[in-house]
Amino acid sequence: VGGGAVVKYNPSVFPVTGATTYSVDKALTDKGVIVAEGAIAVAVDPANQDVYVTHAEDLETISSYKPDGTLISNTIGEGLVTEPFGVGVYGANGDVYVTSPLGGSGDLYILNPAGTAILTTINGEGSPEGLFVNPENVNREFQHPYLAVDQSNGDVYISDVQTEGRREINPEAGAVVDQFKASGAYVSEIGPEFGSSLHLEEPIISAIAVDNGASSPNVGDIYVT
């Protein structure tokens, strides 16, 4: 994954309607750019609108920015997380969620708000599909593990639709999205099958989002690409 830019767009009207249009926030730059290149994943803290980014060019830390693009920190997870990929923030307490797909880790970590300590490690234990990767194979990749945080309770949803790492341990493992508590306890999974004819496909990359809109008629719904 080479990474791209993080660009901030402003709606013409909020709450959003069918007529809403979007334009780049030129208060940042002419192109609304917060990160010019190399971004892999982005998340926004709903408590303060701070922006969190994982970078292709800096595979050891996560960066955070104010909504105006001012850098807050570029050392989140330093010395704790190898090659961070997916990122999320729980607005209620500021904890940072991050997946580490490579380097023999294959885990999801929940960090304290400063990013200086690991609070919880989630490796797939307790789920029907099993561990995300074979811990004895340091070259096995937990492929493209994007995540989403449920702002109503701190639960995390982890994309594992490319299940090569799991299948090394469990040949029957299917493409799923796992749900875990912030404590690390397994909750549930989406997939792999929905009845007799529907199932999650195994694309190259799969992203997730949770509808936490206070007035949304679909609050709590999960969206998976």
N, C-alpha and C positions, 0 to 999 in steps of 0.2 A: 504494500500500500504506500504510494508515494506521498499522499497528503495534498491538501489544497488550502484555499484561503478561508478565513472566517469573516463574513460580511454581515453587518447589522442593517436590517431593514425596518422602517417605521410604517405602520398602517396609516392610511388616510383618515380612518375613523375607528374608534374603539368604544364599545365592543364591536367586533368584526361583523359585517353583514355581507350579503352577496355582492354588494357594490363596492366593497372595500378594495382599494389598490395599495400597492406597496412601493416605496422608494428607498434608496440607500440613505443612511444617516450621514449627511455631508458635514455634520458637526464633528465627525471623526476625521474623515478624509474625503476627498472628492468622490471616492468609490465606496465609502462606508466600511473600510477595511480595519478590522481589529488585529488579525494575524494575516500576513501577506502570503505565506506559503507554508507547506509542510504540515498542516493540521490534519489529524486523523479523526478525532471525535470532539464534540463540543457539548457542553451542558450549561444551563443557566440556573443559578440559585434563586428560587422564587421568593426568598425572603428579602433579597437586596439587589437582585438582577446582576450580580457578579457573574462573570463568564469564565468557565474552566475549559482548558484545551489540552489534549494530548498531541504530541508533535512527532512527525516522522524523523526530523533531523536531530531531535534530542530524545533519545529512547530511554532516558532514566528518570525523568521528572514530568510533572504536570504543571502548567502555568495557569494563573488566575489573573483576571483583569476587571477593572471597574467598567460600568456600562459605557463610560466615555473613552474606553480603550487604554486607560492608564494601567500599567503593569502593577499588580499587587505582589505576586510572588512567582518565581520560576523554579522553586525548590520543593514543591509539594511532592512527597513520596521519595525524596532523595535518599538513597541508600537503603530503601525499603522495598521498592517495587522495580522489577526488571521489565523493561520495555512495556510501559503502560499503553493500553489500547483504548477500550471503552471507558467512559467517565460519566459520573452522575453526582448530584449533590442532594442531600436531604435538607430541605429548607428549615425544618423544625429545630435542627441542632447544628447544621453546617457540616456534618460528616461527609467525607468525600469517598465515593465508591469508584473503584478502578479494577479493570481486568488486566491480567498479565499473561499473554498467550504463549510467549516463547521462553527460551532459556531454562526449560525443565520445570517451570513453575506451574502454569496452567491453572491459576487460582484467581478468585476475586477477593480483593482486599477492601475493607472499610477502614478508612483512616480518620484520625481526629481532624478537626477543622484546619489546624495549622499544617497538617500533612507530615507530622513528625513522629507519629506512632500508629501502629496497626492495632485496631480495636477488634476486628474479626477477620478470620480467613475462611473462605468458602471454597471447597474443592470438588463439590458435587456429591460428597458423602451423604447418604440417607435418601438420595433420589433413586427412582426405579431404574434409571439408565446408568447409575453408578458414577464413579469419579470422572472428572472432565478429561484427564489424561492419565496415562500409565506413569506413575511416579518413578519407575525404574528406567524409563526411557527419557533421557534428558534432551533428546532431539525431537521429541514428539510435540507438535504444535496444537494448542487449543485455538482453533482457527477462527479469526475475526469475531471475537466474543464481545459484541456490543451489549449494552445494558440499558435499563431504564429503572428509575426509582419511583415507587408509588409514594407520592407526597402525603397521602392520608395516614400512612402507618410505617413508612421506612422500609417496607419490603422491597426486594430487588428482583428484577426479571433479567435473566441471562440468556442470550441467544447461543444455542449450540445446535444449529441446523447442519453444520458440517461436522459429522460425528466421528471422524477418523481416530481422534485420540481416545474416545470412549470405546470404539470398536476393537481397539487393540486389547482391551480388557474384557469387554462384553460384546461379542460379535453381533448380538441381537439389538444393540442400542439403536434407537431411531432418532430422527431429527426432532428436537424439542426446544421449547423455551422453558427454563426452570424458574420457579419462584421460591425464594428463601426469605426468612426473617432476617432482620439485621443482626440477630443473635447467632445466625448461621444455621438455624433449624430449617429443614426442608418443609415446604408448604404444599406445593402442587406443581404440575407441569401442563403446558399447552402442547398438544400433540402426543405421540407422533401420528396417531390415527383419529379421525373424526367419522365414526360410523364405518361402513364397509368400503366406501369408495373415495373418501377424502383423507388427505394426509399432508403434513408439511413437506414441501419440496426441499431440496438441498442446493440452494443457490450459492454463488461465490461468497456473497455477503448478505447478512440479514440484520436489519435494525429493528428496534422496538420503541414504542411510546405508550404511555399510560395517560388516559384522559382523567385529569384531576380538576377540571373546570368546576367551580363551585355551582354555577348555574347550568352546567351542561346536562342535557337529558341522557347523555351516554357516559356519565361519570363512572369511573372504574373499568371502562372497557380498555382492552389491550389491543394495540395495533402492531402487526408483525409483517415485515416485507419478505 
